[in-house]
């Protein structure tokens, strides 16, 4: 869906998205961090980089502006610009944002600008990145069942390192930590995201509704 190719940015790359089932292009480290946030947001169904081009007129000239991301949420669509807070008041950016708001009103979208203040909220972002490294681990039904049994036997909460140790005892030695992190990312296990994720972090089973 990208409407333009990479710009002349020094920092560019591709992000392997689980949610999108493929590669998503980014043009700044801040955009890349935003993709991690979108991946972990259950309200986000899909997202597309550089999705639509907006035409506007300034100084007697026709100009074009391409926002960074189109985010499809469960109940709305957002056109998002990812921008360092130091550049929010640049005159050129203010003109682009004004054009984008008019465009979004016509399309039924919301236009929002996100900065490092919202994206790089720690330790939340660091926790997501840690878990995402293990998100593709293939967790067996036996692992899920064993974790349920161990956590319930521990009174409903247990440290990650202790849980990994119990899995070693019950299922044999292995790389069980990757399965724990994968199930935290999946939502099967819960941790306090307001605290830095470590091997001492306490995990619980997801509450049933």
Protein Blocks (a to p, Z undefined) as FASTA:
>chain_A
ZZbdcdfbfbgcddddfklopacddfbfklmmmmmmmmmmmkbmbdcehkbccdddeehi
acddddfbdcddfkbccddddddfklmmgmklmmmmmmmmmmmmmnopacddddfklmmp
cfklmmmmmmmmmmmpccdfklmmmmmmmmmmnoopacfklmmmmmmmmnopadfklmmm
mmmmnomaccdfkbccdfkbccdddddZZ
